[in-house]
Amino acid sequence: MKTLQDIHPDVLSELRQHISLSPVSLKHPFPERPARALGLIKLDGEVFSSEKLLRIVCMRINLPFYLKIYSTFIRPKLEYDLPVFSCEVVCMGSKKMFLVDAHTAGKGSGNEHADFFEGLLKIRGKYADLLKYQKVTGKGIQSVFSKAVCQVTIPGNMDERALQIFREYLNAYVALVDKARPLSGVALAALRKEFESYLKTVVDHDPGVKGNIMFFGRQGGVERALDIFYGM
């Protein structure tokens, strides 16, 4: 039986059936052991790009006391006006925090892809057994998530159900990417402005950015986060 620790091989296997992935060279290549953490924390993973996707990130963080984090982040190229796909798995002993979502990086995306988000809600509706473990965080980054977010803290025997909803969300997202066509001109300029506001929210509130800042300081942390997740 597969567990949530197998999520990254699943991601890459599924994507490679539909998309040609090209490895990305980071400014600070994996693996890294932050000096601030005295070498006790290891950041590792793989980062790719494709024709329509600026970043496909599979990042793993191993912390002391058996705490492990598996982050999956898919950022489309801006001109395709597509949602961002994200998944977080935090393993804490016998319990796991699991989050999967596709959220907009601008108001236009939500309206343009209403059918896609409606489809995600229908998928989520099939997982009442999983959603009874729903756990919602506070403000800040929560405002970025879509209505279809699945955000739960689950016991180990729910891993397979979490993987099932993850695969369904990912397959729906891949189908959306396949149909996407690039914007240009005024529409693209407006999208860039919306993205700037979205990015500020992420830098100010995203736990991944905050983690990088804690490990590498403000300048080094933000630089790493923007390079890994946004190609900036």
URUR-V260230 format. One record per helix or strand of 2 or more residues. SS is the DSSP state (H for helix, E for strand). FROM is the first residue (numbers start at 1). LEN is the number of residues. If there is no record, write none. Layout:
ss:SS from:FROM len:LEN
ss:SS from:FROM len:LEN
This chain:
ss:H from:4 len:13
ss:E from:22 len:2
ss:H from:35 len:3
ss:E from:42 len:8
ss:E from:53 len:11
ss:E from:67 len:10
ss:H from:78 len:3
ss:E from:84 len:9
ss:E from:95 len:9
ss:H from:107 len:6
ss:H from:114 len:11
ss:H from:128 len:4
ss:H from:140 len:5
ss:E from:150 len:6
ss:H from:156 len:24
ss:H from:185 len:21
ss:H from:207 len:24
